[in-house]
């Protein structure tokens, strides 16, 4: 088959995409154009080019009917790769990536949560990684405008993570209906090809004939290749020769609808009926099922007539030669005939025990009352769609189900929840309120309040819940509403005092139910922000975490996992590091087995906070970089922005401890570049502190003071002032540099007061050191106390800082012998903590005393970055690149690149020498 005419540029783009994939540089190509413009032909050409290059190939075609079936296009790709085989070969294929994909989709169907959708997308991405591990992979999706929503979400997910994979993704679609859906998102990372209509010259070369006829054909078809072919076929059927100039006058009377009517009008009745049944059944219609639906007795004769008329192509299934033909057949049927065929199809499929989503796809187009259990079928299909992340279609199914069973309050509740996920708060509220009145269900009342919050804001939801609680006796259902009320109050700064009083009433809860754990978790967060005694906060957070039960509650909900993380941060801020470490390791194992990038980043955020608290800055840096990499391609929702802000915060800490101010600036610049206009979240407020620290490192005290005050004002606006986010510490240092000694003393004194109210050794010891800088008369006494307090703290780095200050202070008062011990101790601790800056300070102080401390020589394993060391350790332990990539939520290529740099730095040839060099 020759290459299509006037498509040299498009084919060159496709060749380049395949060449790039061969080099391991993934590409996305979107072929966009109206029906008949030649998109399918270009997809075919791409597949042929990939076949010659030895690519693996996955393909699928979107279908209007299957767009309501969860994961339809993804299943089509996977099942096509399996269906060609049987016996031992089939079993072997199912034991590999294809089987993994089908398992991921089956598992997703069991859990309708958004968190499970994220895990499924990540699992499917790994299937693509595995399929491309031995040879480049081409994935093509034709007619993507009819693809199901969940499959389109996967294509978007893959497209964002394809850059260092040997994969070419080629998607053919009509122009997207809106600028917000998955197809529009897909175009962002794609090379868009927009095939233009054929010129008259190209059309003449394609069909031949008299120039006047070619001109008429071009005018009638608009240069559309498919429509041109249809017109030529119709002229042939009418006996009008292309080389006769008189034929040009007849072309103007033809049009696509005339052609299709004329084509079908010349066919036998059985063939027309069969065409209608195939159009209703959708892509890959089973011939015998179509014949049964159409009432056709002579199936071979009808199929032969349709193929001869260039309406269908045959094979294992019946397919239309082009989607435009199918659309014309459906239009020709009329609404009543279509509904009747859909009803018969639904009945037939249910008799064959077909999956609920396949039956439902016909039910929604069939008359009411088609099946006695229609509502239940639609319900099941909606549940599958929700699990696949398509609440819009699920809501449409449930709306139809509610028409079948208008008195079913439970059904209205499901519809309300689905509409809430769609974002239709008005109708969600209406259905949920009606369901809550019919069913004494606290969860429904809480869900209705969520809709109220979306419509009118948290304050209205608070009023609604307060009224509902007052009308209920005590018990678990009331406690559930109390927990939801506490969550809504946590959103409003002006509710903080009321929320505090409300939550304090539940301080004695045991944490034995999810609602109790929610209340305790919020109480621990409140205690941290309002500076309650740290031991009370630690006790409350420990009961909320409930030895892993709070983490189990979070399964299926990103919001719930945020609550788990907040409780864990409160515990660590209260120096409860041992319990926190056990909790984090348990969460890490859970996420490693089956988690999403967002969940991985949450656990990494908890780990970096823990290691910062303990002073291991190398681990902090590795965890921060890992978290940022994991969510690099996630949508910028509030949870993701908060994760990036926290990871950036601690990445800056680590960079400054290494003395790398440029790297610290780069982290902040990267965050600001992505989220300059983002809605403010709590972790974004804390970034003012590290901006101020960078300013201090650059010697700009005025900018540091400005950033510190911006943080102060933002914190005061939301009524929080925890000592663990010490804006006063930066402001004190800036004031001293500016010569504002009275202000520095005032700020440092305030910080110590807040720290003593909190009571954790880490904050008290750090505040004592801060005050020693502002109060030179009491400097030695304050530093001695600071060291004594910090020896009881888990924070080795804070201890090292106070030891350095103490050593320097002793040297200044000429107690040279006494100064040496804290400085030597500080050097050892600073090295273990990974603080180059602090170690250098301690070494310089010792040199001023006449000592010659051991020089720090960065060679061998010490030359590795924190992220490189993590990869090196995993590789030395025998982990394969794929295993390391899965554990760190990166691509195998990223691991490969890390290892290449590691081998160069260590001067070794490969893995076999790693364990020896790292020992």
C-alpha positions in Angstrom: 0.0 0.0 0.0 1.4 3.4 -1.0 1.7 6.2 1.5 -1.3 8.5 1.7 -1.1 11.6 -0.5 -0.1 15.0 0.9 0.8 13.5 4.3 4.6 13.7 4.0 4.9 16.1 7.0 2.6 14.0 9.2 4.4 10.7 8.4 7.8 12.4 9.0 6.6 13.4 12.4 5.5 9.8 13.1 8.9 8.5 12.0 10.6 10.9 14.3 8.4 9.9 17.2 9.3 6.2 16.6 13.0 7.1 16.2 12.9 9.0 19.5 11.2 6.1 21.3 14.0 3.8 19.9 16.4 6.1 21.7 14.5 5.8 24.9 12.9 9.3 24.5 9.1 8.8 24.7 6.9 10.8 22.5 3.2 11.6 22.3 1.5 12.4 19.0 -2.1 13.5 18.7 -3.6 13.3 15.3 -6.6 15.7 15.4 -9.2 16.3 12.7 -12.7 15.9 11.6 -14.3 12.7 10.5 -12.9 11.2 7.3 -9.8 13.4 7.1 -7.4 10.4 7.2 -6.6 10.0 10.9 -7.1 6.2 10.8 -4.9 5.9 7.7 -2.1 7.7 9.5 -2.4 5.5 12.5 -2.2 2.5 10.2 0.9 3.9 8.6 2.5 4.4 12.0 1.8 0.8 13.0 3.4 -0.4 9.8 6.5 1.7 10.4 6.7 0.4 14.0 6.4 -3.2 12.8 9.3 -2.7 10.4 11.4 -1.3 13.3 10.6 -4.3 15.6 8.3 -2.4 18.0 5.9 -4.1 20.4 2.4 -2.8 19.5 -0.7 -2.2 21.5 -3.8 -0.8 19.8 -7.4 0.1 20.6 -10.3 1.9 19.0 -12.7 4.1 20.8 -16.4 3.3 20.5 -19.4 5.5 21.3 -21.2 2.6 23.1 -18.1 1.4 25.1 -17.4 5.0 26.3 -19.7 4.1 29.2 -17.7 1.0 30.1 -15.0 1.4 32.7 -11.4 0.9 31.3 -12.9 -0.2 27.9 -10.0 1.0 25.8 -7.3 -0.2 28.2 -8.9 -3.7 28.4 -9.2 -3.7 24.6 -5.4 -3.1 24.3 -4.6 -5.8 26.8 -7.1 -8.4 25.8 -6.1 -8.1 22.1 -2.6 -9.0 23.1 -3.8 -12.1 24.9 -6.7 -13.3 22.7 -4.4 -14.4 19.8 -2.9 -17.1 22.0 -4.0 -20.2 23.9 -2.6 -22.9 26.1 0.8 -22.5 27.6 1.7 -19.4 25.7 -1.5 -17.7 26.9 -0.7 -18.6 30.5 2.8 -17.3 30.1 1.5 -14.0 28.8 -1.0 -13.7 31.6 1.8 -14.3 34.1 3.5 -11.1 32.8 2.5 -7.5 32.3 -0.8 -8.3 30.5 -2.0 -10.3 33.4 -0.8 -7.6 35.8 -2.9 -5.0 33.9 -6.0 -7.1 34.0 -5.5 -7.7 37.8 -5.0 -4.0 38.4 -8.4 -3.3 36.6 -10.1 -6.1 38.5 -8.8 -4.9 41.8 -9.9 -1.3 41.0 -13.4 -2.5 40.4 -13.6 -3.6 44.1 -12.8 -0.2 45.5 -14.6 2.9 44.2 -12.3 5.4 45.9 -10.2 8.1 44.2 -7.2 6.8 46.0 -7.6 3.4 44.4 -7.9 5.1 41.0 -4.5 6.7 41.6 -3.0 3.4 42.5 -4.5 1.7 39.4 -3.2 4.4 37.1 0.3 3.9 38.6 0.0 0.1 38.3 -1.0 0.4 34.6 1.9 2.8 34.0 4.2 0.1 35.3 2.7 -2.4 32.9 3.7 0.0 30.1 7.2 0.3 31.5 7.5 -3.5 31.6 6.2 -4.0 28.1 8.8 -1.5 26.8 11.7 -3.0 28.8 12.8 -5.5 26.0 11.9 -3.5 22.9 10.3 -0.1 22.1 6.6 0.0 22.3 4.0 1.7 20.2 0.5 2.4 21.7 -2.1 3.6 19.3 -5.7 4.7 20.1 -7.9 5.6 17.2 -11.3 7.4 17.6 -10.1 8.5 21.1 -13.1 11.0 21.2 -15.2 7.9 21.9 -12.8 6.4 24.5 -14.0 5.8 28.0 -13.1 8.4 30.6 -11.0 6.1 32.7 -8.8 5.0 29.8 -8.3 8.6 28.7 -7.2 9.4 32.2 -4.6 6.6 31.9 -3.4 8.0 28.5 -2.9 11.4 30.2 -1.1 9.8 33.1 1.2 7.9 30.7 1.8 11.0 28.5 3.2 13.0 31.5 5.6 10.2 32.4 6.7 9.0 29.0 9.8 11.2 28.5 12.5 8.7 29.4 10.6 5.6 28.3 11.0 3.8 24.9 7.3 4.4 24.1 5.5 6.2 21.3 1.9 7.0 22.1 -0.2 8.0 19.1 -3.8 9.1 19.6 -6.2 10.0 16.8 -9.2 12.0 17.7 -11.7 14.6 16.5 -11.2 18.0 18.0 -12.0 17.9 21.8 -15.5 19.2 22.8 -14.0 21.3 25.6 -10.6 22.6 26.9 -10.8 20.9 30.3 -11.2 17.1 29.6 -8.6 14.4 29.3 -8.2 14.8 25.5 -7.4 18.5 25.9 -4.9 17.6 28.7 -3.3 15.0 26.4 -2.6 17.7 23.8 -0.5 19.7 26.3 2.4 17.2 26.2 1.8 16.1 22.6 3.1 16.8 19.1 -0.2 17.7 17.4 -0.8 16.8 13.8 -3.6 18.5 12.0 -4.1 16.8 8.6 -5.4 19.2 6.0 -7.9 18.5 3.3 -6.5 17.1 0.1 -5.8 19.6 -2.7 -7.6 19.2 -6.1 -4.3 17.9 -7.5 -4.0 15.2 -4.8 -7.6 14.2 -5.3 -7.1 13.9 -9.0 -4.0 11.7 -8.4 -6.1 9.6 -6.0 -9.2 8.9 -8.1 -8.4 10.0 -11.6 -10.9 11.6 -14.0 -11.8 14.7 -15.9 -10.5 18.0 -14.3 -14.1 19.4 -14.1 -15.3 16.3 -12.3 -12.3 16.4 -9.9 -13.1 20.1 -9.2 -16.7 19.2 -8.5 -15.8 16.3 -6.2 -13.3 18.5 -4.3 -16.0 21.2 -3.8 -18.6 18.6 -2.7 -16.3 16.8 -0.3 -14.2 19.7 0.9 -11.1 17.7 0.2 -12.1 15.1 2.8 -10.4 11.8 1.6 -13.1 9.5 3.0 -16.1 11.5 1.7 -14.4 11.8 -1.7 -14.2 8.1 -1.9 -17.8 7.7 -0.9 -18.8 10.1 -3.7 -16.7 8.3 -6.2 -18.4 5.0 -5.2 -21.8 6.5 -5.6 -21.0 7.9 -9.0 -19.9 4.4 -10.0 -23.1 2.9 -8.7 -25.1 5.5 -10.7 -23.1 4.7 -13.8 -21.6 8.1 -14.1 -18.1 8.0 -15.5 -15.4 10.1 -13.9 -13.7 10.9 -17.2 -16.9 12.5 -18.6 -17.1 16.3 -18.0 -20.9 16.0 -17.9 -20.6 14.0 -14.6 -19.5 17.2 -12.8 -23.0 18.6 -13.0 -24.4 15.4 -11.2 -21.8 15.7 -8.3 -23.4 18.8 -6.9 -26.7 16.9 -6.2 -24.8 14.4 -4.1 -24.0 14.7 -0.4 -23.0 12.4 2.4 -26.5 11.8 3.7 -27.8 11.3 0.2 -25.0 8.8 -0.5 -25.7 6.8 2.7 -29.4 6.7 2.1 -28.9 5.7 -1.5 -26.3 3.0 -0.5 -28.6 1.4 2.1 -31.6 1.9 -0.1 -30.1 -0.4 -2.8 -29.5 -3.2 -0.2 -31.9 -6.0 0.8 -34.0 -5.5 3.9 -32.0 -8.1 5.9 -28.7 -6.3 5.1 -30.2 -2.9 6.2 -31.5 -4.5 9.4 -28.2 -6.2 10.1 -26.4 -2.8 9.6 -28.6 -1.2 12.2 -28.0 -4.0 14.7 -24.2 -3.8 14.2 -24.4 0.0 14.6 -26.2 -0.4 17.9 -24.0 -3.1 19.2 -20.8 -1.1 18.7 -17.3 -2.0 17.7 -16.4 -5.6 17.1 -20.1 -6.8 17.0 -20.5 -10.5 17.2 -22.2 -11.6 13.8 -24.6 -14.1 15.3 -25.7 -11.7 18.1 -26.2 -9.0 15.5 -28.3 -11.3 13.3 -30.4 -12.4 16.3 -31.0 -8.7 17.3 -31.9 -7.8 13.7 -34.1 -10.9 13.2 -32.0 -11.8 10.1 -32.2 -15.5 9.0 -29.7 -15.3 6.1 -26.7 -14.0 7.9 -24.1 -14.9 5.2 -26.2 -13.2 2.5 -26.7 -10.0 4.5 -23.0 -9.8 5.4 -22.1 -10.3 1.8 -24.4 -7.5 0.6 -23.0 -5.1 3.2 -19.3 -5.9 2.4 -20.0 -5.6 -1.3 -21.6 -2.2 -0.7 -18.5 -1.1 1.2 -20.5 -0.7 4.4 -18.9 -3.4 6.6 -15.6 -5.2 6.7 -15.6 -8.8 8.0 -13.3 -10.9 10.1 -13.8 -12.4 13.5 -16.2 -9.5 14.1 -18.3 -7.2 12.0 -17.0 -3.6 11.7 -18.0 -0.6 9.7 -15.5 0.6 7.1 -15.5 4.0 8.8 -17.2 5.6 11.9 -18.9 8.1 9.6 -20.8 5.2 8.0 -21.9 3.9 11.4 -23.1 7.3 12.4 -25.1 7.6 9.2 -26.7 4.2 9.8 -27.7 5.2 13.4 -29.1 8.5 12.2 -31.1 6.7 9.5 -32.6 4.3 12.1 -34.4 7.1 14.0 -34.9 7.4 17.8 -37.6 4.8 18.2 -35.9 2.1 16.2 -32.6 2.8 18.0 -34.3 2.5 21.5 -36.0 -0.7 20.4 -32.7 -2.3 19.3 -31.0 -1.2 22.5 -33.8 -2.7 24.6 -33.4 -6.0 22.7 -29.7 -5.9 23.1 -30.0 -5.3 26.9 -32.3 -8.3 27.3 -30.1 -10.5 25.2 -26.9 -9.6 27.0 -28.5 -10.1 30.4 -29.7 -13.6 29.3 -26.1 -14.3 28.4 -25.0 -13.1 31.9 -22.9 -10.3 30.4 -21.2 -7.8 32.8 -23.4 -5.1 34.2 -21.6 -2.3 32.5 -22.2 -3.8 29.1 -25.9 -4.3 29.8 -26.2 -0.8 31.2 -24.6 0.8 28.1 -27.8 -0.3 26.3 -30.2 0.2 29.1 -29.6 3.9 29.2 -30.7 4.2 25.6 -33.7 1.8 26.0 -37.2 2.6 27.1 -38.0 2.6 30.8 -39.1 -0.8 32.1 -37.0 -2.8 29.6 -35.7 -5.0 32.4 -37.3 -5.7 35.8 -34.0 -5.2 37.6 -32.8 -2.3 35.5 -32.1 -0.1 38.5 -29.8 -2.8 40.1 -27.9 -3.3 36.8 -27.4 0.4 36.4 -26.3 0.6 40.0 -23.6 -2.0 39.5 -22.4 -0.4 36.4 -22.2 3.0 38.1 -20.1 1.5 40.9 -17.6 0.2 38.4 -17.5 3.6 36.7 -16.9 5.3 40.0 -14.0 3.0 40.7 -12.6 3.9 37.3 -12.8 7.6 38.0 -15.7 8.4 35.8 -18.3 9.9 38.2 -20.1 11.8 35.3 -21.2 8.7 33.5 -21.8 7.0 36.8 -24.2 9.8 37.8 -26.0 9.5 34.4 -26.5 5.8 35.1 -27.8 6.4 38.6 -30.1 9.2 37.3 -31.7 6.7 35.0 -31.8 4.1 37.8 -33.6 6.6 40.0 -36.2 7.0 37.2 -36.7 3.2 37.3 -37.1 3.2 41.1 -38.0 6.8 42.2 -38.8 5.7 45.8 -35.5 4.1 46.5 -33.8 6.5 49.1 -30.6 4.5 49.0 -30.4 4.9 45.2 -30.8 8.7 45.6 -28.1 8.7 48.2 -25.7 7.0 45.7 -26.7 9.5 43.0 -26.1 12.3 45.4 -22.6 11.1 46.3 -21.7 10.6 42.6 -23.0 14.1 41.7 -20.8 15.4 44.6 -17.8 13.9 42.9 -18.8 15.4 39.6 -19.0 18.8 41.2 -22.7 19.3 40.8 -23.3 20.4 44.4 -26.8 21.7 43.7 -28.3 18.4 42.6 -26.1 16.4 44.9 -27.5 18.4 47.8 -31.1 17.9 46.7 -30.7 14.1 46.4 -28.7 13.7 49.6 -31.1 15.8 51.7 -34.0 13.8 50.4 -32.2 10.5 51.1 -31.2 11.6 54.6 -34.8 12.4 55.4 -35.9 8.9 54.4 -32.9 7.1 56.0 -31.6 7.6 59.5 -28.0 7.5 58.2 -25.4 9.9 59.7 -23.1 9.4 56.7 -25.8 10.8 54.5 -26.3 13.8 56.7 -22.5 14.3 56.6 -22.5 13.9 52.8 -25.3 16.4 52.5 -23.2 18.8 54.6 -20.3 18.4 52.2 -22.6 19.4 49.3 -23.7 22.4 51.4 -20.1 23.4 51.9 -19.4 23.2 48.2 -22.5 25.4 47.5 -22.4 27.9 50.4 -19.1 27.4 52.1 -18.0 25.6 55.3 -19.9 28.0 57.6 -23.3 26.9 56.1 -22.2 23.2 56.5 -21.3 23.9 60.1 -24.7 25.4 60.8 -26.4 22.4 59.1 -24.4 19.8 61.1 -24.9 21.7 64.4 -28.7 21.5 63.9 -28.5 17.8 62.9 -26.4 17.0 66.0 -28.8 18.8 68.3 -31.6 16.6 67.0 -29.8 13.4 67.7 -29.2 11.4 70.9 -25.7 10.3 71.8 -24.0 7.3 70.1 -21.9 6.4 67.2 -24.1 8.2 64.6 -23.8 11.4 66.5 -20.1 11.0 66.9 -19.8 10.7 63.2 -21.5 14.0 62.7 -19.3 15.6 65.4 -16.2 14.4 63.5 -17.4 15.9 60.3 -18.3 19.1 62.1 -14.7 19.2 63.5 -13.3 18.8 60.0 -15.4 21.7 58.6 -14.4 23.9 61.5 -10.7 23.2 60.8 -11.1 25.0 57.5 -12.1 28.3 59.1 -9.6 30.5 61.0 -12.5 32.3 62.8 -13.8 29.0 64.0 -10.5 27.9 65.6 -11.4 28.9 69.1 -14.8 27.3 68.9 -13.2 24.2 67.3 -10.7 24.0 70.1 -13.4 24.0 72.7 -15.4 21.5 70.7 -12.4 19.1 70.2 -11.3 19.4 73.9 -14.5 17.7 74.9 -13.2 14.6 73.2 -9.7 14.5 74.7 -10.6 11.3 76.6 -11.6 9.2 73.6 -9.8 5.9 73.3 -9.3 6.0 69.5 -11.1 2.7 69.0 -13.3 3.8 66.0 -12.5 5.8 62.8 -14.6 8.8 64.1 -12.8 8.8 67.4 -9.4 8.7 65.6 -10.5 11.6 63.4 -11.4 13.7 66.4 -8.2 12.8 68.2 -6.1 13.6 65.1 -7.7 17.0 64.7 -7.2 17.6 68.4 -3.5 16.8 68.2 -3.1 19.2 65.2 -5.0 21.9 67.2 -2.7 21.3 70.2 0.4 21.7 68.1 -0.8 24.9 66.5 -2.1 26.4 69.8 1.0 25.4 71.7 -0.5 23.0 74.3 1.9 21.0 76.5 3.8 18.8 74.1 3.3 15.6 76.2 -0.5 16.0 76.0 -0.3 16.5 72.2 2.0 13.4 71.9 -0.5 11.3 74.0 -3.4 12.5 71.9 -1.6 11.9 68.6 -0.5 8.4 69.7 -4.1 7.5 70.5 -5.3 8.9 67.2 -2.7 6.8 65.3 -3.8 3.7 67.3 -0.9 1.6 66.3 -1.6 1.7 62.6 -5.4 1.8 62.7 -5.6 5.4 61.6 -3.5 4.6 58.6 -5.8 1.7 57.8 -8.8 4.2 58.0 -7.0 6.2 55.4 -7.2 3.5 52.7 -9.3 4.8 49.8 -9.1 8.5 50.7 -6.4 11.0 50.1 -8.1 13.4 52.5 -8.0 10.7 55.3 -4.3 10.1 54.6 -3.7 13.8 55.0 -5.3 13.6 58.4 -3.0 10.7 59.3 0.0 12.7 58.2 -1.1 15.7 60.2 -1.5 13.6 63.4 1.9 12.1 62.8 3.6 15.5 62.3 2.0 16.6 65.6 3.6 13.5 67.3 7.0 14.2 65.9 6.9 17.9 66.7 6.3 16.7 70.3 9.5 14.6 70.1 7.6 11.3 69.8 10.0 10.0 67.2 10.1 6.3 68.2 6.4 5.7 67.7 6.5 7.8 64.6 9.4 5.8 63.1 7.4 2.5 63.5 4.3 4.2 62.0 6.3 5.5 59.0 7.9 2.1 58.2 4.5 0.4 58.3 3.1 3.0 55.9 6.2 2.7 53.7 5.6 -1.1 53.3 1.9 -0.5 52.6 2.6 2.1 49.9 5.4 0.0 48.4 3.1 -3.0 47.9 0.3 -1.0 46.3 0.4 2.8 46.4 0.2 5.9 44.3 2.8 8.6 43.8 0.8 10.9 46.1 0.7 8.4 48.9 4.4 7.7 48.4 5.1 11.5 48.7 3.0 11.7 51.9 5.0 8.9 53.5 8.2 10.6 52.3 7.1 13.9 53.8 6.5 12.1 57.2 10.0 10.5 56.9 11.8 13.7 56.0 10.1 15.5 59.0 11.2 12.6 61.3 14.8 12.7 60.0 14.9 16.5 60.2 13.7 16.2 63.8 16.5 13.7 64.5 19.1 15.7 62.5 19.9 13.3 59.6 20.0 15.8 56.8 21.2 13.4 54.1 18.1 11.3 54.6 16.0 14.6 54.6 17.5 15.6 51.3 16.9 12.2 49.7 13.3 12.0 51.0 12.6 15.6 49.8 14.0 14.9 46.3 12.1 11.6 46.1 8.8 13.2 47.1 9.2 16.1 44.6 10.1 13.6 41.8 7.0 11.4 42.7 4.5 14.2 42.4 6.3 16.1 39.6 3.5 15.2 37.1 0.5 15.2 39.4 -2.3 17.8 38.9 -1.8 20.8 41.2 -4.6 20.1 43.6 -4.2 21.4 47.2 -2.8 18.2 48.6 -0.1 18.0 45.9 0.8 21.7 46.3 1.1 21.1 50.1 3.3 18.1 49.5 5.6 20.1 47.2 5.7 23.0 49.6 6.8 20.8 52.5 9.3 18.9 50.4 10.7 22.1 49.1 10.9 23.5 52.6 13.1 20.6 53.9 15.1 20.4 50.6 16.2 24.0 51.3 17.1 23.1 54.8 19.4 20.3 53.5 20.9 22.4 50.8 21.8 25.2 53.3 23.4 22.6 55.7 25.6 21.7 52.8 26.4 25.3 52.1 24.8 25.2 48.7 22.8 28.4 48.6 22.3 28.2 44.8 20.6 24.8 45.2 18.4 26.2 47.9 17.4 29.1 45.6 16.7 26.6 42.8 14.3 24.6 45.0 12.3 27.8 45.9 12.4 29.0 42.3 11.0 25.6 41.1 8.2 25.8 43.5 7.3 29.4 42.7 7.5 28.7 39.0 4.8 26.0 39.3 2.6 27.6 42.0 2.9 31.4 41.8 -0.9 31.8 41.6 -1.9 28.8 43.8 -4.4 29.2 46.6 -2.5 29.5 49.9 -2.1 26.4 52.0 -0.5 26.1 55.4 2.8 24.6 54.2 3.2 27.5 51.8 3.2 29.9 54.8 6.2 28.0 56.2 8.2 28.7 53.1 8.8 32.3 54.2 11.1 30.9 56.8 13.5 29.2 54.3 13.3 32.3 52.0 14.5 34.2 55.1 17.3 31.7 55.7 18.5 32.0 52.1 18.5 35.8 52.6 20.6 35.4 55.7 23.0 33.1 53.9 23.4 35.8 51.2 23.9 38.5 53.8 20.7 40.3 53.1 19.3 40.9 56.6 16.6 43.3 55.6 15.1 40.8 53.1 15.3 38.1 55.8 13.4 40.3 58.3 10.8 41.0 55.7 10.2 37.3 55.0 10.1 36.5 58.7 7.4 39.2 59.3 5.4 37.9 56.3 5.4 34.5 57.9 4.4 36.0 61.2 1.5 37.9 59.7 0.3 34.9 57.7 0.4 32.7 60.9 -1.4 35.3 63.0 -4.1 35.6 60.4 -5.0 31.9 60.9 -4.4 32.1 64.6 -1.4 29.7 64.9 2.1 30.3 66.4 3.8 26.9 67.0 7.4 27.0 68.2 8.3 24.3 65.7 8.0 27.0 62.9 10.2 29.6 64.5 9.8 32.8 62.6 11.2 34.7 65.6 14.5 32.8 65.2 15.2 34.2 61.7 13.9 37.6 62.7 16.2 37.6 65.8 19.3 36.8 63.6 18.3 39.5 61.1 17.8 42.1 63.9 21.2 41.4 65.3 22.8 41.9 61.8 20.9 45.1 61.5 22.1 46.3 64.9 18.6 46.2 66.4 19.7 44.6 69.7 16.6 45.5 71.8 14.3 44.0 69.1 16.5 40.8 68.9 16.3 40.4 72.7 12.5 40.9 72.7 12.0 38.3 69.9 14.3 35.7 71.4 12.7 36.1 74.8 9.3 35.5 73.3 10.5 32.5 71.4 11.8 30.9 74.7 8.4 31.7 76.4 6.6 29.9 73.6 9.0 27.0 73.6 8.7 26.5 77.3 4.9 26.5 77.0 5.3 23.8 74.4 7.9 22.0 76.6 9.6 19.8 74.0 13.4 19.6 74.6 14.2 20.4 71.0 12.4 23.7 70.9 13.5 24.7 74.5 17.1 24.0 73.7 17.1 25.8 70.4 15.3 28.8 72.0 17.9 29.0 74.8 20.6 29.1 72.1 18.8 31.8 70.3 18.5 33.9 73.4 22.2 33.5 74.1 22.9 35.3 70.8 20.7 38.2 71.8 21.8 38.4 75.5 25.7 38.4 75.5 25.8 38.9 79.3 24.1 35.5 79.9 25.5 33.8 76.8 27.6 31.2 78.5 25.0 30.3 81.1 22.2 30.0 78.4 24.4 27.9 76.1 25.3 25.5 78.9 21.6 25.0 79.7 20.8 24.6 76.0 23.3 21.8 75.6 22.0 20.1 78.8 18.4 20.3 77.5 19.3 19.2 74.0 21.1 16.1 75.3 17.6 14.9 76.2 16.3 15.7 72.7 16.2 13.4 69.6 17.6 16.3 67.6 21.4 15.7 67.2 21.8 18.6 64.8 20.3 21.1 67.3 22.7 19.7 69.9 25.6 20.1 67.6 24.7 23.8 66.9 24.6 24.5 70.6 27.9 22.7 71.1 29.6 24.8 68.5 28.2 28.0 70.0 29.3 26.9 73.5 32.8 26.0 72.2 33.1 29.4 70.6 31.8 31.2 73.7 34.3 29.4 75.9 37.1 30.3 73.5 36.1 34.0 73.7 36.3 34.0 77.5 39.7 32.3 77.2 38.6 29.0 78.6 40.5 27.3 75.8 40.8 23.8 77.3 37.1 23.7 78.1 36.2 24.8 74.6 37.9 21.9 72.8 35.6 19.1 74.0 32.2 20.6 72.8 33.9 21.5 69.5 35.3 18.0 68.9 31.9 16.6 69.9 30.1 19.0 67.5 32.4 18.0 64.6 31.5 14.3 65.1 27.8 15.0 65.3 27.8 17.4 62.4 29.5 14.8 60.1 26.9 12.2 61.0 24.1 14.7 60.4 25.5 15.7 57.0 26.0 19.4 57.9 29.0 20.6 56.1 28.4 24.2 57.2 28.3 23.3 60.9 31.3 21.0 60.7 33.3 23.8 59.0 32.4 26.2 61.7 33.5 23.8 64.5 36.7 23.0 62.6 37.5 26.7 62.2 36.9 27.3 65.9 39.3 24.5 66.8 41.9 25.9 64.4 41.6 29.2 66.2 42.5 27.3 69.4 45.6 25.9 67.7 44.2 22.4 67.1 44.4 20.7 63.7 41.1 18.8 63.3 40.9 16.1 60.7 40.2 17.5 57.3 37.0 16.4 55.7 37.9 14.8 52.4 35.0 14.2 50.1 36.0 11.0 48.2 34.4 7.7 47.4 31.0 7.1 48.9 31.0 10.5 50.6 31.0 12.2 47.2 27.6 10.7 46.4 24.5 12.9 46.8 21.8 11.7 49.2 19.6 10.4 46.4 22.6 8.7 44.7 23.6 7.1 48.0 20.0 5.7 48.5 20.1 4.1 45.0 23.6 2.8 45.5 22.6 1.1 48.8 19.6 -0.5 47.2 21.7 -1.7 44.3 24.4 -3.0 46.6 21.7 -5.0 48.5 21.0 -6.8 45.2 17.9 -4.9 44.1 17.3 -4.9 40.3 16.8 -1.5 38.6 13.1 -2.2 38.3 12.7 -3.0 41.9 14.6 0.2 42.9 12.4 2.2 40.6 9.3 0.7 42.0 10.3 1.4 45.6 11.3 5.0 44.9 8.4 5.7 42.4 10.7 6.7 39.6 11.4 5.2 36.1 14.0 2.5 35.6 15.8 5.0 33.3 16.2 7.4 36.3 17.7 4.6 38.3 20.0 3.7 35.4 21.2 7.3 35.2 21.8 7.5 38.9 23.9 4.3 38.7 25.9 5.7 35.8 26.9 8.7 37.9 27.5 6.6 40.9 29.9 4.3 39.1 31.8 7.3 37.7 32.1 9.0 41.1 33.3 5.8 42.8 35.6 4.8 39.9 34.1 1.3 39.5 32.9 -0.7 36.6 29.5 -1.8 37.9 27.3 -3.4 40.5 29.7 -6.1 41.6 32.0 -3.5 43.2 29.3 -1.5 44.9 29.1 -3.5 48.2 32.9 -3.4 48.6 33.2 0.4 48.0 30.2 1.3 50.2 31.2 -0.9 53.1 
